[in-house]
């Protein structure tokens, strides 16, 4: 699975829209100070609240473009809304995300953040 995930992330990163997202210096500092464990917890909470419902509130507009490393990672990895999740990760819209699907999305987000911060 790690190789498949890395290949998928590399493919997603080649799209012009996704390629422009990177963590800025202060966001990297935030990750270093808080640690990946906290980033994973934040990602898990945000995915559960904003992405997991079958019909998320304001789907397509629920993820800000800045303000937290997880938000930036979601746009960079195509996990920002259900349409992007379907397009980039083949997870169909219209159903509540399973625990496994939520765990997958969190792993995608955290893998990208770790890579951005230099520890894949």
Buried (B, 14 or more C-beta within 10 A) or exposed (E): EEEEBEEBBEEBBEEEEBEEBEBEEEBBEBBEEEEBEEBBBBBBEBBBEBBBBEEBEEBEEBBEEEEBBBBBBBBBBBBBBBEBBBBBBEBEBEEEBEEEBBEBBBBBBBBBBBBBBEEE
